Amino acid sequence: MSSRTRSALFAALSLFSGVTYAGFGPGSVQNLVVANKEVSFDGFSPAVLAGGTFPGPPITANKGDTLLVNVEDQLSDPTFFRSTSIHWHGIFQNKSAWSDGTSFVTQCPIAANNSFLWRPGMSLLLLGKQQAIFSGHLAHSSRQAGTFWYHSHLGTSWFARRPRTELLTKRFPAMQYCDGLRGPLIIYDPNDPHKNLYDVDNESTIISLADWFHSPTRGALLPLFYTTNTINGKGRFAGGPDADLAVISVTHGTRYRFRLISMSCEPNFIFSIDGHSMTIIEADGVSTQPLTVESIQIFAGQRYSFVLTANQPVNNYWIRSLPNIGTANFTNGVNSAILRYSGAKAVDPTTQQSKCNKPLIETELHPLVPTPVPGLPHPGGADVTINLNIGADLSQSPPVFSMNGVQYEPPTVPALLQILSGAQQASQLLPTGSYFSLPSNKVIEISIPGSGDPTGPHPFHLHGHTFSVVRSANSSSYNYINPVVRDVVNTGTAGDNMTFRFVTDNAGPWFLHCHIDAHLQLGLAVVLAENVAGIQQETEPSDWNNLCPIFNSLDADQL
C-alpha cells in the first residue's frame, strides 16, 4: 500500500451557480461531478467517493417535483476506469428505459469529459465536448416517493473482452460503485400517510451502511473482500486506528424517521441500536404497515424507514451493524456508530447489546395500502412462470456464477440498442441465454431457489419494477393476500424457493441481478426484455445513439 493517500473517485453535488447544496426544490439543476480526489478516512486509501464525501451527497426532492441532476464525468486518474454510468436505484423509469443508467443494458457508459442531465418525468441532456442533446422521459416522480439511492452501474466485466488491451481481463475488473460512487436519493412525500408517527425527517436522519475497500477494484482479483464496515461514511477496522465514528444526534422526547440504506457491495448487515426499538414504515420505497422490531437484517440495495422515539435516559448508545462476513464483533467500535442524546458527553458509549427478541421477519411486512397480488392464488398461477437456478462454480479462478447454467456477459452493444435496431425475441439478443422476452400486461412469476453455496444468500434486484414477494426466504408458505412489495429480495439458502410476481406494465430491458457486485461481475444476472414492441414505439432522445460511438472510439487509457 502506498504511503500517500490514493486518488479516489468522487461525485460533487452543487448548483450550477456554484453553491454547494445537497437538497433542492422544483426545477433547480444540480451538478453531480464524478472526479478523482485524494481522500482517506480510516488511515487507508479509498477508491471512489461521491460529493467529495463517502457516501455521496444526498439528492432530495418532493414527490411531484421536477428533478434535474447533471452527471459530469471528470475522471482522469488511470488508477480507475474513466468512464462511468449512474443508476437511480428504485426509480421505475417509465417510458424511459434509456435513462436507467445500466451500462451495456440500457446505454453505453458516459465517457470522460462528457455529462448527462437527469430529469425525472421531463428530459435529459447529454452535454460536454461533443455538445450532444439527450432528452426524453425519465421517471414519474409524481408517482414515487420514498428512500432510494444512486450508484455507478459500470458493467466492468464487459471491459474483459476489449481486444485493444490485454490488461483488461476478467481477473482485473473495476467494480466502480465499490470504489465509492454511491449516495442517497430521497423523494419526500408532503402527504406521507405515516407523517403523524414522527417529528423529524431530513438529511440528518439518513443512515447509510457500506463496505469500504483499501485498494481500487481495478486490478484486483475476484473475489474481492472489503476491509471496513462503515456507517454514514465512517468506521474502524479490526487492528486499525481509532478513526472517528459517525454520530447521530437526537433530542429526548423527539420521534425520528430514519432512512436506512444498504449501499453494500458485499455483506448484509444486522442493524440495531442499543436500548431502542424501531418501527418500520417503509421498505424499498413502498409504505408498510407499522412493524416494531429490535433488529433489521438488511441486504445490499435494500432500504427501510423506521421510526425511533428518543425516550431513553440522556446518554450515548451504540448503533450496531453486524456484517455476515468479515469481522463479526464490535471490539473497539468496529461495525459501530453512536446515537448521542442532546446533553450527553462526547464520549464512546458503554451500553451493552441485549438479546434480540423481535428481529425483522420479512413475512411480517405488509403494504400499508392493500396491494392485491396479480394472478391466481397458487404457485404457477401467472401468465408466465420462470425458474432461475443459481450456479456457483467456486473451483475456477475467478469463480463463475450463472443463471440456469449461463454466465451473464455484458454485450458490446447494449440490449436496448439491439432492440431498437430490430431484435424482437430473446433468441435474437446477444449474448444468447441471458435474455427472457416478456409480453405486455401479463402476470410474471419468477422463482429463484436458494443455492446453498457458501457465497450466499444472494440479494436480487429488479430494475424498472417493484414486485410482490409471495414466498420469502426462510418460509415454506405462500402469501397471495398482502405480501411485502419491494425491489430487492434475499433468495435465502438451500431448501428455499423465493418467489415474486409483477405485471409487465413498463416496457424496457430490465436487469435482474445479484446485488453483491462481485457476483454480478462474475455472471449472476439476466435481462428481462419486457414488451419489445412497446420499447420500439417509444421516442428516444435524438442523440442517444451518440453514447456508444463516443465510447467505442476511446483508446484503452481513456476507458
C-alpha positions as CSV (number, residue, x, y, z in Angstrom):
1,M,0.0,0.0,0.0
2,S,1.4,3.4,-1.0
3,S,2.1,5.8,1.9
4,R,0.3,8.5,0.1
5,T,-3.5,8.7,0.0
6,R,-4.7,7.2,-3.2
7,S,-6.6,9.3,-5.7
8,A,-10.3,8.5,-5.3
9,L,-13.3,8.8,-7.4
10,F,-16.0,11.1,-6.0
11,A,-19.1,12.9,-7.1
12,A,-19.7,16.5,-6.1
13,L,-23.2,17.9,-6.0
14,S,-23.8,21.6,-6.4
15,L,-26.0,24.1,-8.0
16,F,-24.9,25.3,-11.5
17,S,-24.4,28.7,-9.7
18,G,-21.7,27.0,-7.7
19,V,-23.4,27.0,-4.4
20,T,-22.8,23.6,-2.7
21,Y,-26.2,22.2,-1.6
22,A,-27.5,18.7,-1.3
23,G,-31.2,19.0,-1.3
24,F,-33.1,21.1,-3.9
25,G,-36.5,22.2,-4.8
26,P,-38.5,22.0,-8.1
27,G,-36.7,22.8,-11.2
28,S,-33.2,23.6,-9.8
29,V,-30.3,21.9,-11.6
30,Q,-27.7,20.1,-9.6
31,N,-24.3,19.2,-10.9
32,L,-23.1,15.7,-9.9
33,V,-19.4,15.8,-10.7
34,V,-17.7,12.4,-10.9
35,A,-14.0,13.1,-10.5
36,N,-10.8,11.8,-8.8
37,K,-9.8,13.0,-5.4
38,E,-7.2,12.1,-2.8
39,V,-9.0,11.1,0.4
40,S,-8.7,8.8,3.4
41,F,-10.9,8.3,6.5
42,D,-9.6,5.2,8.2
43,G,-5.9,5.6,7.6
44,F,-6.0,3.8,4.2
45,S,-6.7,4.8,0.7
46,P,-10.3,4.6,-0.6
47,A,-11.2,4.3,-4.2
48,V,-14.5,6.0,-5.1
49,L,-16.4,8.8,-3.3
50,A,-19.4,10.8,-4.1
51,G,-19.7,14.5,-3.5
52,G,-16.2,14.7,-2.1
53,T,-17.6,12.6,0.7
54,F,-18.3,8.9,1.3
55,P,-21.2,8.2,0.7
56,G,-22.1,10.8,-1.9
57,P,-24.3,13.8,-1.1
58,P,-28.0,13.2,-0.7
59,I,-30.1,14.1,-3.7
60,T,-33.5,15.1,-2.4
61,A,-36.8,16.3,-3.8
62,N,-40.5,16.2,-3.0
63,K,-43.0,13.9,-4.7
64,G,-44.1,15.6,-7.9
65,D,-41.0,17.8,-8.2
66,T,-39.1,18.2,-11.5
67,L,-35.7,16.8,-10.6
68,L,-32.6,17.7,-12.7
69,V,-29.2,16.2,-12.0
70,N,-26.4,16.8,-14.4
71,V,-23.9,13.9,-14.1
72,E,-20.5,15.2,-15.3
73,D,-17.6,12.8,-15.9
74,Q,-14.3,14.5,-15.0
75,L,-12.4,11.3,-14.3
76,S,-8.7,11.5,-15.2
77,D,-6.8,9.1,-12.9
78,P,-5.6,5.9,-14.8
79,T,-5.8,4.0,-11.5
80,F,-9.5,3.9,-12.2
81,F,-11.6,3.5,-15.3
82,R,-12.5,6.9,-16.6
83,S,-16.0,6.1,-17.9
84,T,-19.0,6.0,-15.7
85,S,-22.7,5.2,-15.5
86,I,-25.1,6.2,-12.8
87,H,-28.1,4.0,-11.9
88,W,-31.0,5.6,-10.0
89,H,-31.9,2.6,-7.8
90,G,-35.6,2.0,-7.3
91,I,-36.8,4.6,-9.9
92,F,-39.1,2.9,-12.4
93,Q,-38.0,4.9,-15.5
94,N,-41.5,4.6,-17.0
95,K,-41.2,5.1,-20.8
96,S,-37.6,6.0,-20.4
97,A,-35.6,2.7,-20.1
98,W,-32.7,4.6,-21.9
99,S,-32.2,6.6,-18.7
100,D,-31.9,3.7,-16.3
101,G,-28.1,4.1,-16.2
102,T,-27.2,0.5,-16.6
103,S,-24.2,0.2,-18.8
104,F,-24.5,-2.2,-21.7
105,V,-28.1,-3.0,-20.9
106,T,-29.7,0.4,-21.5
107,Q,-26.8,2.5,-22.6
108,C,-23.1,2.8,-23.2
109,P,-21.2,4.5,-20.4
110,I,-20.6,8.2,-20.2
111,A,-17.1,8.9,-21.5
112,A,-14.8,11.3,-19.6
113,N,-15.3,15.0,-20.4
114,N,-19.0,14.4,-21.1
115,S,-22.0,15.0,-18.9
116,F,-25.6,13.7,-18.6
117,L,-28.5,15.7,-17.2
118,W,-31.1,13.5,-15.4
119,R,-34.6,14.9,-15.2
120,P,-37.4,12.6,-13.9
121,G,-40.6,12.9,-15.9
122,M,-39.2,15.6,-18.1
123,S,-36.0,15.4,-20.1
124,L,-32.3,14.6,-20.0
125,L,-29.4,16.4,-21.7
126,L,-26.1,14.9,-22.6
127,L,-23.6,17.8,-22.6
128,G,-19.8,18.1,-22.9
129,K,-17.2,18.5,-25.6
130,Q,-19.5,16.8,-28.1
131,Q,-22.4,19.1,-27.1
132,A,-24.9,16.4,-27.7
133,I,-28.5,16.8,-26.6
134,F,-30.1,13.9,-24.7
135,S,-33.8,14.4,-23.9
136,G,-36.9,12.4,-23.1
137,H,-38.9,11.0,-20.2
138,L,-37.1,9.6,-17.2
139,A,-39.4,8.7,-14.3
140,H,-42.8,9.6,-12.8
141,S,-41.6,11.5,-9.7
142,S,-45.3,12.3,-9.1
143,R,-45.9,8.5,-8.7
144,Q,-43.0,7.5,-6.5
145,A,-41.8,8.7,-3.1
146,G,-39.6,7.0,-0.5
147,T,-36.0,6.0,0.1
148,F,-33.8,5.3,-2.9
149,W,-30.1,5.7,-3.8
150,Y,-27.8,6.2,-6.7
151,H,-24.6,4.3,-7.6
152,S,-22.3,3.5,-10.5
153,H,-23.6,0.7,-12.7
154,L,-20.5,0.4,-14.9
155,G,-20.6,-3.1,-16.2
156,T,-16.9,-3.6,-15.9
157,S,-16.7,-7.3,-16.7
158,W,-17.5,-6.0,-20.3
159,F,-14.1,-4.5,-20.4
160,A,-12.7,-8.0,-20.1
161,R,-13.4,-8.6,-23.8
162,R,-12.0,-5.3,-25.1
163,P,-9.5,-6.5,-27.7
164,R,-7.4,-3.3,-27.6
165,T,-5.8,-4.1,-24.2
166,E,-4.6,-7.3,-22.7
167,L,-4.7,-5.9,-19.2
168,L,-8.4,-5.7,-19.0
169,T,-9.4,-9.3,-18.3
170,K,-12.0,-10.8,-16.1
171,R,-9.3,-11.2,-13.5
172,F,-8.9,-7.4,-13.4
173,P,-12.4,-5.9,-13.0
174,A,-13.3,-2.5,-11.7
175,M,-16.5,-2.5,-9.6
176,Q,-16.9,1.2,-9.7
177,Y,-19.6,1.6,-7.1
178,C,-17.5,-0.5,-4.7
179,D,-14.9,2.2,-5.3
180,G,-17.2,4.6,-3.6
181,L,-19.6,6.1,-6.2
182,R,-22.8,5.7,-4.3
183,G,-25.2,8.1,-2.4
184,P,-28.8,8.6,-1.1
185,L,-31.7,9.6,-3.3
186,I,-34.7,10.7,-1.2
187,I,-38.2,11.7,-2.5
188,Y,-40.2,13.1,0.3
189,D,-44.0,12.9,0.3
190,P,-45.6,16.0,1.9
191,N,-48.7,13.9,2.3
192,D,-46.9,10.9,3.8
193,P,-49.6,8.7,5.4
194,H,-47.2,8.0,8.3
195,K,-46.3,11.6,9.0
196,N,-48.2,11.6,12.3
197,L,-45.8,9.0,13.6
198,Y,-42.6,11.1,13.6
199,D,-41.4,14.7,14.2
200,V,-38.1,14.8,12.2
201,D,-37.3,13.5,8.7
202,N,-34.5,15.3,6.9
203,E,-30.9,14.7,5.7
204,S,-29.7,14.2,9.3
205,T,-31.8,11.1,9.6
206,I,-30.4,9.2,6.6
207,I,-28.3,6.3,7.7
208,S,-26.1,4.6,5.0
209,L,-24.4,1.3,5.6
210,A,-21.5,0.4,3.2
211,D,-18.4,-1.6,3.0
212,W,-15.0,0.1,2.3
213,F,-12.1,-1.3,0.3
214,H,-8.5,-0.3,0.9
215,S,-7.5,-0.7,-2.7
216,P,-9.1,0.2,-6.0
217,T,-11.1,-2.6,-7.6
218,R,-9.3,-2.1,-10.9
219,G,-6.5,-4.7,-10.9
220,A,-7.9,-6.7,-8.0
221,L,-8.5,-10.4,-8.3
222,L,-12.0,-11.6,-7.6
223,P,-13.5,-12.5,-5.3
224,L,-12.7,-9.1,-3.6
225,F,-13.1,-8.6,0.2
226,Y,-13.8,-5.4,2.0
227,T,-11.9,-4.2,5.0
228,T,-14.0,-1.6,6.9
229,N,-17.8,-1.6,7.6
230,T,-18.9,2.0,7.6
231,I,-22.0,3.8,8.9
232,N,-22.5,7.2,7.2
233,G,-19.1,7.0,5.7
234,K,-17.1,6.4,8.9
235,G,-15.8,3.3,10.6
236,R,-12.9,1.4,12.0
237,F,-11.4,-2.0,11.1
238,A,-10.0,-4.7,13.3
239,G,-6.5,-3.8,14.4
240,G,-6.7,-0.4,12.8
241,P,-6.5,3.2,14.2
242,D,-9.2,4.7,16.3
243,A,-10.8,6.6,13.4
244,D,-13.8,8.8,14.0
245,L,-17.2,7.1,14.2
246,A,-20.4,8.6,12.9
247,V,-22.5,10.3,15.5
248,I,-26.3,10.6,15.1
249,S,-27.8,13.2,17.3
250,V,-31.2,13.1,18.9
251,T,-33.2,15.1,21.4
252,H,-35.0,13.4,24.2
253,G,-38.7,13.1,23.6
254,T,-38.5,13.5,19.8
255,R,-39.6,11.0,17.2
256,Y,-37.3,10.4,14.2
257,R,-37.9,8.9,10.8
258,F,-34.6,7.2,10.0
259,R,-34.0,6.1,6.4
260,L,-31.7,3.1,6.4
261,I,-29.9,2.3,3.1
262,S,-27.6,-0.6,2.4
263,M,-25.1,0.6,-0.2
264,S,-23.1,-2.5,0.4
265,C,-21.1,-4.2,-2.4
266,E,-20.8,-7.4,-0.5
267,P,-22.1,-8.1,3.1
268,N,-25.6,-8.0,4.5
269,F,-25.9,-6.4,8.0
270,I,-27.9,-6.9,11.1
271,F,-28.7,-3.4,12.3
272,S,-29.7,-2.4,15.8
273,I,-29.5,0.4,18.3
274,D,-28.9,-0.4,22.0
275,G,-31.9,0.3,24.2
276,H,-34.2,1.3,21.4
277,S,-36.8,-0.4,19.3
278,M,-37.5,0.5,15.7
279,T,-40.9,0.8,13.9
280,I,-40.6,0.0,10.2
281,I,-42.9,2.1,8.0
282,E,-41.3,1.7,4.5
283,A,-39.4,-1.0,2.5
284,D,-37.7,-0.1,-0.8
285,G,-39.9,2.9,-1.5
286,V,-43.2,1.3,-0.5
287,S,-45.0,2.3,2.7
288,T,-45.7,-0.6,5.0
289,Q,-48.0,-1.2,7.9
290,P,-46.0,-0.2,11.0
291,L,-44.0,-3.1,12.4
292,T,-41.9,-2.8,15.6
293,V,-38.7,-4.7,15.7
294,E,-35.4,-4.8,17.7
295,S,-33.1,-5.6,14.7
296,I,-33.2,-5.4,11.0
297,Q,-31.3,-7.7,8.6
298,I,-30.7,-5.6,5.5
299,F,-29.2,-6.8,2.2
300,A,-27.3,-4.9,-0.4
301,G,-29.6,-2.5,-2.2
302,Q,-32.4,-2.7,0.3
303,R,-33.9,0.3,2.2
304,Y,-36.0,0.7,5.2
305,S,-37.6,3.7,7.0
306,F,-38.1,3.2,10.7
307,V,-39.4,5.5,13.5
308,L,-37.3,5.7,16.6
309,T,-38.5,7.5,19.7
310,A,-35.8,9.1,21.7
311,N,-37.3,8.0,25.1
312,Q,-34.3,6.6,26.9
313,P,-32.1,8.4,29.5
314,V,-29.8,11.1,28.1
315,N,-26.7,9.1,27.2
316,N,-24.6,7.7,24.3
317,Y,-25.9,4.4,22.8
318,W,-24.1,2.1,20.4
319,I,-25.5,1.8,16.9
320,R,-24.5,-1.7,15.6
321,S,-24.2,-3.0,12.0
322,L,-23.0,-6.6,12.2
323,P,-21.9,-8.0,8.8
324,N,-22.4,-11.6,7.8
325,I,-18.8,-11.8,6.6
326,G,-15.6,-10.2,7.9
327,T,-15.1,-9.0,11.4
328,A,-18.2,-10.2,13.3
329,N,-17.8,-8.3,16.6
330,F,-17.9,-4.7,17.9
331,T,-14.5,-4.6,19.6
332,N,-13.1,-1.0,19.8
333,G,-16.0,0.4,17.9
334,V,-15.7,-1.8,14.8
335,N,-19.1,-2.1,13.0
336,S,-20.5,0.7,15.1
337,A,-21.7,4.3,15.3
338,I,-23.0,6.4,18.1
339,L,-26.6,7.6,18.9
340,R,-26.0,10.7,21.1
341,Y,-28.7,12.4,23.0
342,S,-28.5,16.2,23.3
343,G,-26.8,16.9,26.7
344,A,-24.7,13.7,26.7
345,K,-20.9,13.8,26.9
346,A,-18.9,13.4,23.6
347,V,-17.5,10.0,24.6
348,D,-17.9,6.5,23.3
349,P,-20.9,4.6,24.7
350,T,-20.6,2.0,27.3
351,T,-24.0,0.4,26.6
352,Q,-24.4,-3.3,26.2
353,Q,-26.2,-5.2,23.5
354,S,-29.3,-7.0,24.8
355,K,-30.7,-10.3,23.4
356,C,-32.9,-9.6,20.4
357,N,-36.4,-10.9,20.9
358,K,-38.0,-9.3,17.9
359,P,-35.9,-9.4,14.7
360,L,-37.3,-8.4,11.4
361,I,-39.0,-11.3,9.6
362,E,-39.8,-10.4,6.0
363,T,-43.2,-12.3,6.0
364,E,-44.4,-9.9,8.8
365,L,-44.0,-6.9,6.5
366,H,-47.2,-5.9,4.7
367,P,-48.0,-2.9,2.4
368,L,-49.8,0.0,4.0
369,V,-52.2,0.2,1.0
370,P,-53.8,-3.1,0.2
371,T,-51.9,-4.4,-2.9
372,P,-53.6,-7.5,-4.4
373,V,-51.1,-10.0,-5.8
374,P,-51.6,-10.3,-9.5
375,G,-52.6,-13.7,-10.9
376,L,-54.2,-16.7,-9.3
377,P,-53.6,-17.6,-5.6
378,H,-51.5,-20.7,-6.1
379,P,-47.9,-21.5,-7.3
380,G,-47.7,-21.1,-11.0
381,G,-50.9,-19.0,-11.2
382,A,-49.4,-16.5,-13.6
383,D,-49.3,-15.9,-17.3
384,V,-45.5,-16.5,-17.5
385,T,-43.5,-18.5,-14.9
386,I,-39.7,-18.5,-14.9
387,N,-37.5,-20.6,-12.7
388,L,-33.9,-19.3,-12.3
389,N,-31.4,-21.6,-10.8
390,I,-28.2,-20.0,-9.3
391,G,-25.0,-21.7,-10.3
392,A,-21.7,-21.1,-8.5
393,D,-18.5,-22.8,-9.6
394,L,-16.0,-21.8,-7.0
395,S,-13.3,-24.2,-8.2
396,Q,-12.4,-21.8,-11.1
397,S,-10.3,-18.8,-10.7
398,P,-12.0,-16.4,-10.7
399,P,-15.3,-18.2,-9.8
400,V,-18.1,-18.5,-12.3
401,F,-21.7,-17.6,-11.4
402,S,-24.6,-18.4,-13.7
403,M,-28.4,-18.4,-14.0
404,N,-29.8,-21.6,-15.5
405,G,-26.2,-22.6,-16.4
406,V,-25.5,-19.4,-18.4
407,Q,-22.9,-16.9,-17.1
408,Y,-24.1,-13.4,-17.9
409,E,-21.6,-11.4,-20.1
410,P,-22.5,-7.8,-21.0
411,P,-22.6,-7.4,-24.7
412,T,-20.6,-4.8,-26.7
413,V,-23.9,-3.4,-28.0
414,P,-26.4,-2.5,-25.2
415,A,-29.6,-4.6,-25.1
416,L,-31.7,-1.6,-25.6
417,L,-29.8,-0.6,-28.7
418,Q,-30.2,-4.1,-30.1
419,I,-33.9,-3.9,-29.6
420,L,-34.1,-0.5,-31.2
421,S,-32.1,-2.0,-34.1
422,G,-34.8,-4.6,-34.7
423,A,-34.3,-7.5,-32.3
424,Q,-37.7,-9.0,-31.5
425,Q,-37.1,-12.1,-29.4
426,A,-34.7,-13.2,-26.7
427,S,-33.1,-15.5,-29.1
428,Q,-32.0,-12.5,-31.2
429,L,-30.4,-10.7,-28.4
430,L,-26.7,-11.3,-27.8
431,P,-25.1,-12.9,-25.9
432,T,-27.7,-15.7,-26.0
433,G,-29.1,-17.4,-23.0
434,S,-29.3,-14.4,-20.6
435,Y,-32.4,-12.8,-22.0
436,F,-36.1,-13.5,-21.5
437,S,-38.8,-11.9,-23.6
438,L,-41.9,-10.9,-21.6
439,P,-45.2,-10.0,-23.2
440,S,-47.0,-6.7,-22.3
441,N,-49.6,-6.5,-19.5
442,K,-49.1,-10.1,-18.2
443,V,-48.5,-11.5,-14.8
444,I,-45.0,-12.8,-14.4
445,E,-43.9,-15.2,-11.7
446,I,-40.2,-15.7,-11.0
447,S,-38.8,-18.2,-8.6
448,I,-35.1,-18.3,-7.6
449,P,-34.3,-21.3,-5.4
450,G,-31.7,-20.8,-2.6
451,S,-28.5,-22.1,-4.0
452,G,-26.9,-23.2,-0.7
453,D,-23.5,-22.1,-2.0
454,P,-21.2,-20.6,0.6
455,T,-21.2,-17.2,-1.1
456,G,-24.9,-16.7,-0.4
457,P,-27.5,-15.6,0.4
458,H,-27.9,-13.6,-2.7
459,P,-29.9,-10.3,-2.8
460,F,-31.6,-9.9,-6.2
461,H,-32.7,-6.5,-7.6
462,L,-35.1,-6.0,-10.5
463,H,-34.8,-2.7,-12.4
464,G,-38.0,-1.0,-13.6
465,H,-40.4,-2.5,-11.1
466,T,-41.3,-3.4,-7.6
467,F,-42.8,-6.9,-7.0
468,S,-44.9,-8.9,-4.6
469,V,-42.8,-11.4,-2.7
470,V,-45.3,-14.3,-2.5
471,R,-42.7,-16.6,-0.9
472,S,-39.9,-15.3,1.2
473,A,-36.6,-16.9,2.1
474,N,-36.8,-19.0,5.3
475,S,-40.5,-19.6,4.6
476,S,-42.3,-22.6,3.1
477,S,-45.7,-20.8,2.7
478,Y,-47.1,-18.5,0.0
479,N,-48.9,-15.2,0.7
480,Y,-51.2,-14.1,-2.1
481,I,-53.1,-11.6,0.0
482,N,-50.7,-8.9,1.4
483,P,-47.0,-9.8,0.9
484,V,-44.3,-7.2,1.1
485,V,-43.8,-5.2,-2.1
486,R,-40.1,-4.3,-2.8
487,D,-37.4,-4.2,-5.4
488,V,-34.5,-6.2,-3.7
489,V,-35.1,-9.6,-2.1
490,N,-33.0,-12.2,-0.4
491,T,-33.1,-15.6,-2.1
492,G,-32.2,-17.5,1.0
493,T,-30.3,-20.8,1.3
494,A,-30.7,-24.4,0.2
495,G,-34.4,-25.5,0.5
496,D,-35.8,-22.0,0.0
497,N,-37.7,-21.1,-3.2
498,M,-38.1,-17.3,-3.1
499,T,-40.9,-16.3,-5.5
500,F,-42.2,-13.0,-6.6
501,R,-44.7,-11.6,-9.1
502,F,-45.2,-8.4,-11.0
503,V,-47.2,-7.1,-14.1
504,T,-45.4,-6.2,-17.3
505,D,-46.7,-2.6,-17.4
506,N,-43.3,-0.9,-18.0
507,A,-41.6,-1.6,-21.4
508,G,-37.9,-1.9,-21.3
509,P,-34.9,-4.3,-21.0
510,W,-34.7,-4.6,-17.2
511,F,-31.7,-6.0,-15.4
512,L,-32.4,-8.7,-12.8
513,H,-29.2,-9.4,-10.9
514,C,-27.5,-10.2,-7.6
515,H,-26.5,-7.0,-5.8
516,I,-23.3,-8.5,-4.4
517,D,-21.3,-6.7,-7.1
518,A,-18.6,-9.2,-7.5
519,H,-21.3,-11.9,-8.2
520,L,-22.8,-9.6,-10.8
521,Q,-19.4,-9.1,-12.4
522,L,-18.9,-12.9,-12.4
523,G,-22.2,-13.6,-14.2
524,L,-25.1,-13.7,-11.8
525,A,-27.7,-11.8,-13.8
526,V,-30.3,-11.9,-16.6
527,V,-32.1,-9.3,-18.7
528,L,-35.9,-9.3,-18.9
529,A,-36.9,-7.8,-22.3
530,E,-40.3,-6.5,-21.5
531,N,-42.8,-5.6,-24.2
532,V,-40.2,-5.3,-27.0
533,A,-42.8,-3.8,-29.4
534,G,-43.6,-1.1,-26.8
535,I,-39.9,-0.3,-26.5
536,Q,-39.6,0.2,-30.2
537,Q,-42.6,2.5,-30.3
538,E,-41.1,4.9,-27.7
539,T,-39.2,8.0,-28.7
540,E,-35.6,8.0,-27.6
541,P,-33.5,11.2,-27.5
542,S,-32.2,12.3,-30.8
543,D,-28.6,12.0,-29.9
544,W,-28.9,9.0,-27.6
545,N,-27.1,6.9,-30.2
546,N,-24.0,9.1,-29.8
547,L,-23.2,7.5,-26.5
548,C,-21.9,4.2,-28.0
549,P,-19.9,5.8,-30.9
550,I,-18.2,8.2,-28.4
551,F,-17.4,5.4,-26.0
552,N,-16.3,2.9,-28.7
553,S,-13.9,5.4,-30.1
554,L,-11.9,5.7,-26.8
555,D,-8.4,4.4,-26.5
556,A,-7.6,1.9,-23.8
557,D,-6.2,4.5,-21.5
558,Q,-9.4,6.6,-21.9
559,L,-11.8,3.9,-20.8
